[in-house]
Amino acid sequence: MLRSVRYGFSGAVLAGVVGGMVAWGHVDKTVSLVVDGHTTTVHTTAARVGDVLAKAGYRLGTHDLLAPTASAAVHNGTEIVFRRGRLLHLDVDGHDTSVWTTAPTVADALGQLGYSTADFTSVSRSRRLPLTPTDIAVRTPKSVTVRHDGKTQTVTTTDSTVGQMLADLDITVGPHDRLSEPQSHAIAEGARIVLTRVTTKNVTSTMSVPYSIKRQNDSSLEKGVTKVVKAGKNGSALVTYAMVYVDGKVVGKTKVKTVTLASPTAKVEKVGTKAAAPATPNAPLPSPGSAKDIARQLLLARGWGDDQYSCLTALWGKESAWRVNAGNQSSGAYGIPQALPGSKMASAGPNWRTDATTQITWGLGYISSRYGTPCGAWSAWNAHGGWY
């Protein structure tokens, strides 16, 4: 009887031990916990996914991703995926926005948000995102036309401002240059940037300084008659100008300095003030024939031949018909050579109004200085259509 009881007690103990082991096997589980892409093996007695996270030291946030859900039952071999949310402060082409992502790296996050690998990012794409907020500037490629230094080029850039783009293109903006947009302006798609070069420099050149004319009254000369006492002579000066150029073309010129090299010499003239003597009443005037004889003698004395005399005869025959008192009322020309004004002939002798010798002497001097010879004057008369 006692033996049966002893065996029965031993059986009860064995059954309890075996049953306890079976029950513990249902409580202790091996679970794979994947946190932000990193996998660890966890032994747990937790019944729910949320409890597994809590015991592992993780707290489920509003923007976190958990699969299975926190309330799901945990079984041996369960895989729990936990991705924590990261806050991104994005500056996209100057526009600010904030987004949450569960991507572990910058590249993954931007790819999920639809940004191309061609876009510029202020943070390395390979960087892992921290749980604290991350600031990232994103610049999308833009096509921009730049005109400078006589050429036009179209570039694709991810620079944020005009100044950054010009610097990347090795285009230097001078202190006086003008830009169609400020360097601080953000770059827009299709923008056209024009750089106008403005330069300044000093230029020095030698300039002529004109002489002045000093006039002195002379009572020994008739009114209207002038006589050069001293010839004038131009001076010279070294003049410095501040020049302004826009794209190589002069747009401004300012005199900044003058250094006299040679002073001008003033021209001195005597101006007649004596009243002209009245003509002798009924005094005979030289005939055209006698005037021609005088002209022939004076012409030959200058070394000119008969060919020049023929040209002179034709010229003054057209001008005055060789009359000493021939006058042109419309122009004021007077005498055989038609001097303008007639008082000029007083420099060649007396009685310029009636004296053929005075008029012819002045006329031959005028022809010599202006045309070289009477034939030269006659050719000019014909070319000009009736004046010399």
Secondary structure, DSSP 8 states (H G I E B T S, - for coil): -HHHHHHHHHHHHHHHHHHHHHHHHHH-EEEEEEETTEEEEEEE--SBHHHHHHHTT----TT-EEES-TTSB--TT-EEEEE--EEEEEEETTEEEEEEE--SBHHHHHHHTT--TTSEESS-TT-B--SS-EEEEEE--EEEEEEETTEEEEEEE--SBHHHHHHHTT----TT-EESS-TTSB--TT-EEEEE-EEEEEEEEEEEE---EEEEEEEEEETT-EEEEE--B-EEEEEEEEEEEETTEEEEEEEEEEEEEE--B-EEEEEEEE------TT-----HHHHHHHHHHHHHHTT--HHHHHHHHHHHHHHHTT-TT-B-TTT--BTTTTBSSGGGGGGG-S-TTT-HHHHHHHHHHHHHHHHSSHHHHHHHHHHHTS--
